[in-house]
Structures are given as structure tokens and as C-alpha cells.
Amino acid sequence: MRYYIRRDLNIFDSLNFRMLFLCAFAPLRELFSSRIFGTKGRRFGGEEHLIFIFLLLFSLPGMAQSNPDNLAHTLLWKISGKGAKSPSYLYGTMHTGDDRVFALQDSALIAFDSVNEFAMEINMDSIDNTAMASEMRLPEGQTLKQLLGDADYKLAGKCLMKSAGIPIFLLNTIRPIYVSVLITEGKQNKRDVLDTYFFKLAKKENKKIIGLEKAEDQMKLLMGISLDKQVSMLREGIHDYEAMKSSMEETTVDYSDADLNKLLRETQSDTSMGANFMEDFINKRNRVMANGIERVLRSGKTLFTAVGADHLPGQKGVISLLQKDGYIVNPVLSKNFLEAKDVKRRIK
């Protein structure tokens, strides 16, 4: 498994694990009053909100659009046409705290500054932190140790401590999928992911912020994964910990190469989540995102949209859907990249 759940669902991105513990483990508030979370390629991807454990080939009207299965290697795409006076932009993110995500092409922030509004998968300000913490917990009477058994519970504890520095007894009533995320992401949760960065930058610049999806809809997707499947995913991760980390690194490299086509092929080739994974977790959500983008464009406003890179490519990807609806979607290519420290300085 290539751990697409973590990489794809924006609801994982800004999860503040300290807040989770404060909500779910009130007696430990004093002990854990401070934050406990402490490849190859050039450009990669929270804090204040409990949100996301649980982000051009030139075409002219009348001419053939770029092939959605063979896209140019770039994460930034310009949207124009249908009477728009100024362009909007679409940016593919990877939901990770890896510093490489912030080595943006120099045109990305210029594009961001040029628009009226900002859209992401979920508006972080719309999250009910307490409700999310409740949803993350196992049904009453069940524990992670019971689901895993003594041996695997102990192994999961070793992996969790090695990766994230968290004792597993704190998570004994948390659903397995969230434990998998913690082990996969590890101590990178100390840092903002790129989606969170753009969110903070939009707030700093007083841009209107739009959520293309609802947090409860992403939560429903997760709740649709049976506990047996979640346990299986966690077991796979802890029994092949190094391979899991290697898979994440490989994905990071592909993302940093802006190879949207390869990212999509990797997602399509993974069958471990069942036959409906692509349709439920990717394709249906692509249509929701495209519809949300179009609502803003029809209003005459300009928009910078940041969503998971897996949602951009393919015949059912956001780029293709916008093209089919009559928009011109062109790659924005650049050979120049910003230093991550300079990018991050803008939100300080």
C-alpha cells in the first residue's frame, strides 16, 4: 500500500494532536500541555486547528486541450476562458510537512497574490474540533490493544514512538486509521503542510477562503472503512515499517518532480483499498471540487485553488473536468524555484 489515505485527504493536514489529546484525554492535559509532535526533489509539502488527521500545455479556444493523461511536469495551472477578464489558478499539493514542498516555483506566489479568493479542500475555520475528536475514537468498550492483540499492539507502540515520539497508551481508544497516519507522518506534524501555509497566507492577506468540500463528508469516507480494514492497514504498516517509509519517500520524489501522471498511475495501481477506492476517494470528489471552482469563476471573482495533486490529472481529474466544461487550463512552467525559508517567511 502506498498510503494514499494520508496523502489524499486534506482533513489530515492540520490535525493538532495536542488538541486531540486535550479533547480526548482531559486528565492528561497538564502532562501534555505543550505540543508533543515534535528524498530527492525540490518542491514539497498544523497547528491551530484540529482538522486534517482525519491538498501548462498552451491551449486556445477551438484547439485540442492538453492530454489529461500526459500532463506537463508542473504543479501550477492557469485557468482562463469563458469570458474571464483575469486568470485563476490551480495548484496541486502534497499533504506533508516535508520542507521540500515549500520550494515553490517562483510564479506560484505571484499567482496567489493576483487573485481575489482562495480555495482548498476544507476551510479550516469550519471545523468542529470537539466533534472531530469524538469521531476519531473507537466505539465504547473497544480498544486498540483488543483489536491488534498484545504482540501487534506492542509493535505498533515501538513504531509510533520511533516515528512520532508518542506513547501508544495515549491512543488506545483511537481508531486504527489515525494511528496509521501518526506512524506514517511522524514528527513532521510539528510543521505546517503546504495547504495550511496557503490558508494562513490567505488569512494574512484578507482573502476570502472557500472550502470545496465539507469536513463531515471526508469523515464519512473514513468512517466507511471498516475497523477490520483499518486494523489490516495498521498491521501492514508496522510489520513493514521501513517499506512504508520508503513508499512515502518515493511519493515525495514523484511529487517534487511534479510528475502528476506518475502519481495518478501509482494511485490507480493500488488495489488494497478495494475496487471503489478511486471512485469514492478521488473521482467523486474531483467533480465536487471542479463544481466549487466553477461557482467562483462564474461570479466573476478570481481564485487560487490548492488541492491534493492526485485530484488534478486523468480523464476524471479536475483539469480535465474544467476543460470539458469549456475552460482553458494551461501549465505554468518555470525553471526558477524559491528557497523554502523565504516562502515560509511570508506568514511570520
Protein Blocks (a to p, Z undefined) as FASTA:
>chain_A
ZZlmmmmmmmlmmocfklmmmmmmmmlmmmmmpcfbgcedjbdcdfkbccklnopcddde
hiacddfklccddfbdcdeejhiabdcddddddddfbfklmmccfklmmmmmmpmbdcdf
bdfklpcfklmmmmmpccehiafklmnommlmmmmmmmmmmmnopafklmmmgcfklmmm
mmmnmmmlmpccfklmmmmmmmmnopacddfbdfklmmmmmmmpcfklmmmmmmmmmmmm
mlmmmmmmmmmmmmmnopaklmmmmmmmpmknojklmmmmmmmmmmmmmmmmmmmmmnop
acdddddfklmgojkbmklmmmmnopacdddddfbdcdfklmmmmmZZ
